[in-house]
Amino acid sequence: MPSPNLDIHSVLKKYWGYDSFRPLQEDIILSVLNGKDTLGLMPTGGGKSITFQVPALCFEEGLTIVVTPLVSLMKDQVDNLKKARVKAAYIHSGMTAKELRMAWELIINGRARILYISPERLSNDRFLLELRNLKVNIITIDEAHCISQWGYDFRPSYLNISKLRKIKPGVPVLALTATATPEVVRDIMDNLDFREPNMFKKSFSRENISYIVRKSDTKINDIFHILSRTTGSSIVFVRSRKRTREISEYLNNCGISSTYYHAGLDGSIKTDRQNQWKRGEVRVMVATNAFGMGIDKSDVRLVVHYDVPPTLEEYYQEAGRAGRDGLPSYAVLLTSKSDKSLMHRRITQAFPPRALIKDIYEQVCNFLHVSVGEGYEMVREFDITRFCKLFGREEKQCRAALHLLSRSQYMHLHEDFDNRSRMRVVCEREELYDIHFDSKLTEQVLAMALRLYTGIFIDFVFISETLIAQHLGVSTREIYEALLELNRMKIVSYIPRSGAPLLYMPTAREEKTSLIIPIQVYEERKQIMEKRTEAVIDFTHDNSSCRVRRLLRYFGEEMSTDCGKCDVCRERKKTSSSRRNNQEDSIKKILGLLQMHPEGLRLFYILSQGGPDQTLTKKNLAFLCGEGFVRYSDNLYFYNDER
């Protein structure tokens, strides 16, 4: 039960400094604290994390477990929670054995109130066994659409959450997602064994955003023109790492400050560029979809999509990074003639032949020197570029195969790790006074690390060799050597920075002939991708109705009127205005002609003088007769002077 000494508003004020909740947050929190299984549909920027972090602190003891697939996001949230004096920890498949032991020490000793875990950990029987003995208050499922086979990012590892429910049957579940169609909503509740349907949904409508789809033959030039005619912080989303750099350089050469971001960049570079953009030091961030998760910048005025996203869910989430402060903002999607064929080609690329997938599995195992029967729970650095070069593979093809192998629970490639250097002091504080250092610099490096980083005796903390070097006035290389010496002396545990992705094998290596790529992973997912692709093509290429109404209808929400701001609505206004002007001109011409010919005029003469649109002229004559401005007699039209 929640502590009687705390209420949710005092928790919010104490740890986050806010006086009130955003819409829907309080309803979701109270539902969970009343022990109800709860589904929260909150669009991007709606403040999902508060809905489980606040109730987690309303209990005297015990854990709130948060299942999330986003390793970089769990790290950021744990860091932010620690800054707010909230005890938190995380466990994911990319951690070393030593890091896992340290994390479990925190949890078992009650020094964590919130535990973030990756869904893959739930397939580990030992992990589940250890979890049985812990008091759990709430089970939170972030990115809950991943548990649905109809979800745009279905992950079979999410189905392991049912094991968690069996271990802790009385614990309420909080499922959170930013986007879900009606069938995905039903699937989430079914797969999570909701005791009764219970959903809180915020409208998907973002009235301050104008959605624009623009046909373009020269997209990079159009991006420049769009940015030249708008102001404020902007994001340009692309689907190619190489293109992020090319577009950023082009914009900088044109006098528009920008930087670029993708998953392949070093962790410290990504952090620096992200902070530059957040502080407004550069106006434009050109990025792949690796950028944006957990980025809370409220004053983004413009989001441009250079490439058409593969699903409307992804488009809605990325476009929704604009205008979180409620002020007028734009989401512009550029399309070209080749987009349809390109999107259909993506489907073929995403599902390579099964034989090729099995070959890549075998080659990856050989590359990592993993024999048949070995590799269970193994985590290794995996240089995908070097692998592709060695085995003559296309990187896109290799990534698609690894994606399907991940969905089939054979191996998981993680590229969103923040592999900055980490360090923890492993000896007792009192022992430091008795240590004899052979090098004065080594002693100084340790002293500086203790001064710069708090909590270093309790847990691994991220450190910067460059920062320590600047403080001591020496080279980064000397700092690196000193930290390695401290590691050899068993004074600290030092994990140097690494830029390589990590590959995790939840099972031992199998013979490739024994691999099973399930129908649910291959054929069914392919059909779902085809359906989603057609929805995107329809949204981008059909100009017959309001974009926003169609987008909302996709998510099961109806809007009574058109938005009036999308490109379709704007074009209709122009057309309607043009028609009104044409009608007024036609009426003026007819009345002018009849006034100049009081003897009357025949229809064919009026049509020949009234303009090229004879249908409009006939309609206007009928209207003027009905209103009494014109009278008809003996096959002649007369101006009615008596009116």
N, C-alpha and C positions, 0 to 999 in steps of 0.2 A: 504494500500500500504506500501511496505517497506520504512523505513526512508531514505531520500536522503543523510543523513549525515553518513550512515554506509554502508559498503559493507561486503559481507560474509567473505572475507579473513581477514579484520580487526577485525571482531567479533571472528573468530577462533583464531587469534593471541592474542587478548585482554583477552579472558576468558580461553582458553585452552593452549595457548603458542605455537601452531603449526604454521608452515609457509605455509604448503600446506595440501590439502585434500588427503585422500586415494582414490583409484580408485572407481568411481561411485558416491561418496558422493556429489561432486559438481554438477553433472548432476541432481541428485534427488533434491537437494536444490533449484536449479534454476527453475526446473519444478514446484515445489510447490509454490515458490515465484511468479511465473507467473500465479498462480491461477488454475493450472491444477491438476485434480485428478491423483494421482501417485501411482504406485505399485513398491516397491523396493525389489528385491530378493537378499539378501546379506548373504552369508554363515557366519557361526559362526566366530566371531572375525573380521568381516568386518567393524565395527564401525557404527552400525545402529543408535545409540542414537544421534550422531552428526547431522544426516540428519534432525532431527526435533528440536534439541536444538539450533542450529545456526540460522535457519530461525525464530524461536520464538523470538530471540533478535534483529531481523531486523525490528520490528514494534515499533512505538512510544508508543503504549498502547495496551491493550487487552491481551487475553489468547491464549495459545496453549494448547489444551486438548489432553492428551495421555491416551488412553484406553489400559490397560494391565492386564492380569490375575495374574501376579506375584507380590504379595504384598511385599515380601522381596526385590525384585528388585526395586520396586518403592521407597521404603524407602532408599535403598542404593543410588539411583540416586539423590533423593532430598537432601540427606546429602552431596553428592559430589558437587551438583550444588551450595548449600549454601556455601561450602568451596571456590568455584570459584566466589563467590559474585553474584550469580544468584538467584533471588527470585523464589522460587518454593514451591508447597504444594501438598498434596495428600489426597484423600478421598476414603475410602474403607469400606466394610461392617463390619469389625471387630473393628471399632472405637467406643469409648464411645460417649454419647450425648455431653458431655463437649468438647471432642476433635473435634467433628464435628463443634460445634459452633466456636471454635477457628480457625479452618481451613477456615470457611466461612468468618470470620472477615478479615483474610488475603486477601482472594480473592476479597471481596467487596471493601475493602479499597485500592485495587491496589497494594498490597504488594506481588503479585505472578504473574509471567510471564508464568509459565508452571504449569499446573494442571494435576496430575496423578489421574485417577479414575479406579476402578475395574468395569468390565462390568455389575455386578449385580446392581450397583447404577442406571443404565439406566432404570431399571424397576420401579424405584421410581418416581411417578408422581410429588411429591413435589420437588424433586431434579431437574427434568426437567423444572419445572415451574421457579425455581430460576435461572436456566441456561439461560432461555429466555432473561433475562435482562442484561446478560453479553456480552461484545464484545469478540467474538471468531474469531481468525485469521486463525488457522489451526486445523483440527481434525486429530490426528495421531492414527492409529490402530496398536499397536505392537502385535506380534504373530498372524498376520492376518489370518493364516491358520485355526485358531479356528472358523472362521465364516463359513467355508465350511463343508458341511456334508461329503465331501470326505476327509477332512483333518484328520490327524492321531489323533488330539486332539480336535475334534469338541465340541464346547460349545454353547448350545442354547442361553445362556445369551448374546452372541455376536450378535445375531440377533436383539437385542434391539438397536443396533447402528443405525439402519434405522430411529429410532425416533429422534436421534440426527441430522441426515441429514435433516429431515423434519423441525426441529426447526431452523436450520441454513443452509438453502438450498444453499446459495451462497458461503459457506466456502469450500475451497479445502480440499480433504481427502488425507492423506498420509498413505498408508498401507505398513507394513513392515513384512517380515518373512525371516527366514533363509532357509527354505525348502518348496518346493511346486511342486507337479506334475502338468502337463499341465491342467488336469481337475480341480485341486484345484485353479490354477491361474484364470481360467474362472469363477469359482464359487465366488471367492473373488470379482472380478470386478462386477459381476452381483448383489451380495448381498449388495455391498456398493454403488450401483447405479452410477457407473462411467459414466461420461458424454461421454467419449470416451476411448477406450483402450489406456493405456499409461503405459508401463512397462520398468523398467531398471533392467537388469539382469546381475549379475556377474557369470562367469562360476563356476559351482560346482566343477570343477577340482582342486585338491590340489596336484600339481606335486611333492611337497617335501615330501609327506606322502606315505609310503609304506604300503599297506593294506595286512595283512597276516591273513589267516584263518588256524588254526592249530587243527588237531584232537588230543584229549587228554583224557586219561583214569584217570590221576591223575592231575587235573588242578592246585591244590595248589602247587604241586612240580614244575610244568611247569612255574608257575608265578615266583617262586624263580630262576629257571634256566634262564628265559628271563631277569629278572632284574640283575642277576649276569653277563650277557653278554652284557649289555647295560649300559649307563651312563646317568646322568641328571635327572631332575624332571619328575615324573611319576604319573599317575592316574590309579587305578584299579577300574573299575565299577562292582558292583554286584547288585543283586536285593533282597537282604535280609539284614535287619539291623543287625541281629545277626552275619551274616557272615562277615560284615565289621570289627567287633571287632576281630573275630577269625583269619582272614587273617592278620590283622595288627599285632596281637600278634605273629603269626607264623613268619612273616617277621622280626620283632624286635628280636626274639629269634635266627634268622638266621644271624643277624648282618646287616640287611638292615633297616635303620631308616624309620619309617612310623607312621601314625596316621589314625584315621577313622572318618567318618562324615555321619550322616543321619538326617532325619527330626525330630526324636524323642529326639535329644540331646537338652540340655538347650542352649538358645540363646548365652550366653556369652562363653560357651564352643565351640560352632560352630565357633564363631568369632575368638577365640584364636587359634583354630586348623587351620582354614583357613589362618590366618596371619602367623602362624609358617611355613606352607607349602609354602606360597607365598615368605617368606623371605629366603627360602632354609634351614631352621633349621631342617626340616625333608624332606626326598627325595620323599616318596611315600604317596599319599592320597588314602586310600581305602574307597570308597563311594558308596552310592546309587545315583540315578539320581537326588536327592535333591541337590546335589553338582554340581556347575559348572555354573549355570545361572548368567551371569554378572561377572564371574570371568575372569579377563583379565591378564593372566600370559602367556607371549609370548614364554618362553623357555621350554615348556613341550616337552620332547623328545619321550615319550612313553605313549600310552593309551592302557590298556589291558581290554578287556571285559571277565570277568569270566563267566558270564551268557549271553546267546544270547538275545539281545534286542527284544522287541515285534514288532518293525517296523524299516524299513530302514531309515526313517526320523530321529528317535531317535539315531540310530547307527551313521548316518552321522554327526549329531550335536555333539554327544559325542566324536566320533573319531576325529572330527575337532578341539578339544581343544588342539591337538598336533600340534607343529610346526607353531605357528602363527608368529614366527619371520622369516619364510621362509627357515629355515635350515632343513636338512634331519631329518625325524622323522618317528616313526612307530605306526601303529594301529593294534594291534593283537587281534583277536577274537578266543577264545577257544571253541571248540565244542566237544560233546561226543555223543555216540550212543543213549542216552536217550533224547536228545534235541527235536527231532521231537514230541515224545509223550508228553513231558513236555509242549511244545508250544501249542499243541492242547488242553491240559488240561487247559491251561490259559484261553482259550475261554470259556469253560464251567464255570470256576470259576468267570469270569468277568460278566456272565449273569445268576445269580441265578434265580429261579422261581419267577414269579411276586408275588405270595402269600407270599413268604418269604420276599421280599422287603417291602411289605405292613406291615407285622408283625414287621419288624425292625423299620419302620417309627413310628408305634404306640409305640413300646417299648422305642425308643429314646425320644419321647415326654413325656412319663410317667417318664422316668429317669430324665428329666429336669423339671418335674412338670408343664408341659404346658397343659392346658385343651383345649378341642375342642372350636374353635372360638377365642382362644388367641394365642399369640406368634408372631403377625405381626411385622416385622422389629426387632425381638429379636436377641440379640447376647449373647451367654452363653459359658463359658468354658465347654469343653466336654472331659472327660477322657475316651477315647475309650477302654483302657485296662480294667478299672474297670467296664465299661458297659458290655463288653463281658463276664467277669467273673460272673457278677450278673445275666445275662440272659442266660448264657450257650451258647454263640455264638462263632464261630471261627472268629478270627480277620480279616482274608482275606475275608471271606464271608460277614462280616459286612461292610468292606471298599468297597467292590464291590457294595453292596446295596446302601450305602451312595453316591457312585459315580453316580449311575443311578438316585437316588433321586435328586441329584444336577443337572443332565442333564434335569430332569423333572421339575426343578424350585421349589422344595419343601423345600430343606434344603442344605446348603453348608458347608462342613467341611474344615476349613483352618488350615493347619499345617505348613505353611511357614512363620508364623508371627515371628517377632523378638520381643519377649515379655520381653525385658530388662526393667528395671525400668525407669520411665519417671517422669519429674517434671517440673512445671512451677510456677513462682512467680505470685500470683494473686492480691496482694495488690500493691498500687502505691509505687514507689521508695522512695518518701518523707516520707511515713508512717512508713518505717522501723526504722527511727530515734526515733520515739515515742513509740515503742513497748517495753514493759517490759517482759523479759524472766525469768521464774522461774528457769530455768536450764541454767547454763553457757555453758554446752555442746551443748544444742539446739541452742544457739546463735552462737557458733563456727561452728556448722555444716552448718547453713545458710550462714555464712560468707565464709566458704570454698567452698560451692557450687557456690556462686556468683563469686568467684575467678577462679574456674576451668571451668565453663561453660558459654559461651557467648550466647546471644539471649534468655536467660531464662525468661526475662520479656515479650517476644513477643510470644513465642510458647513453646510447650512441647519439652524438650530435653532429650536424653538418658543420664542417670547418672549411676555411679558405686559406690554402697555403700562401696565396698572393697577399692576402690581408696581413697575415702574420709576418711575411717578408717585408712588407711596407713599414710595419711598426718597428721591426728590428733593423731595418736598413741593410738587408742582405738579399741574395737572389732566392727565387722560388725553389730552385734546384737544391740549394743548401737546406732550406726548410724541409723539403721532401726527404733528404738524406737523414736529417736529424730525427724526423718522425719515424723513419724506418728503424733507426737506432733505438729509440724509445720502445718501439714494438718488440725488437729483439731482446731488450732488457726486461720485457714483461711488465713495464710500467703502464703502458697504454696498449689498447687494441686499436690499430690504425688500418682503415680500409681505404686505399687510394682511389681517386676518382677514375671512373672507367666510362668511355663513351659507347661501348658495345651493347647491343640489346642482349637480353637474357632469354634462354630457352629452358623451359621447365618440362620434365617428363613425369607425369603422374603415375605411369606404369612402366614396367621393364620392357626393353626392346623385344619385339616379336619378329618372326619371319614375315617378310612382306606378303607372302601368299596367305598368311593368317589374318591380315588386316581386314577389317570390315568397315566400310563407309556406309552407314545406314541410309535407308530410303528417306528417313525424316531429315537427314542432313544434306542429302544430295538432290534427289528428284523433287521432294516436296518443297525444299527451300528454293530450288530453281523456279518452280511454278509461282511461288510467292513473290520472288524477285521480278518475274515477268509481269505479274499483276501490278506491282508497285511502279515498275518502269512505265507501264501504260498510263497509270494515274499521273505521273510526272509529265509525260508527253502531252496528255490531255490538258493539264493545268497550264503548261507553257505555250502550247500552240493553238488552243481553242480560245478565240477572242469573243465568243458569243455571249458571255455572262460575266458578272462581277467576280473578280479573282478571289476576294475575301469570302464571299458566300460559298464558292466552290471549295476553298480551303477548309472552312469551318464544317461544311457538310461532310467532308472526308473524315473529320474527327467526330461525327455524329451530332453536330450542333447546327441548328437552323437560325438564320438571321432574317428578320422580317423585311428589311430594306437593303438596297445596295449600299456599299460603303461610301460611294461618291468620290473616292480619292485614288483608287487604283487606276492603271492605265486604261482599262476598258471603260470604266465609268467616266474618266476624263474625256475620252474620245467621244463617248455618247453625248456628253454635254456640249462638246464642240459641234457635233453633227446636229444636235437639237437646236442649238443657237443658230447654226447656218440655215437650217430649214425655216426657222422663224423669220430670219432676215429675208430669205427668198420669198416666203409667203407675203410678207409686208411689201416687198418690192413689187410683186405681182399685183397685189390689190391696188397699190398706188398707180401702176401703169393702166389698169383697167378703168379706174375712175377718171384718170386724166384723159384717156381716149374718148370716153363717153361724154365728158364735159365739153370736149372740143367738137363733138358731133351730136348736137341736140336732135338732129333728124333720125338718129338711131344707127346702130351698126349690126351687121349680120355676124354670126358666130365665127365663120371662117376668117373674116377680116380681123376680129379681135384675137383669134388664135395666132394669126400670122404676125401681129404687132405686139402680142403680149409676152413674147420670149420663147425659148426653146422647149420649156416644160409645158406641153399642152394639157397634160393631165392635171397639173397644178392650176392652170388657168381655168379649166372647166370647174374644178372644185371651188375655186374662189368666186367664180361667177354665180354658182349655185348658192354659196354662202351669202354673197352680197344681195341676191334676190330675196333670200329668206329673211335677211335683216332689214330689207326695205330700202337699201341704198340704190338698188337697180331694179327696174321693172321690165318685164318681157311682154311684148305684144306684137302679133303678126310677124313672127320670126325675126323680130328686131329687139335689141337691148337698148334701153334708154336710161340716162342718168336721172334719178328721182330728185327733182328740185324741191318737191314739197316736203321732203323729210326734214 
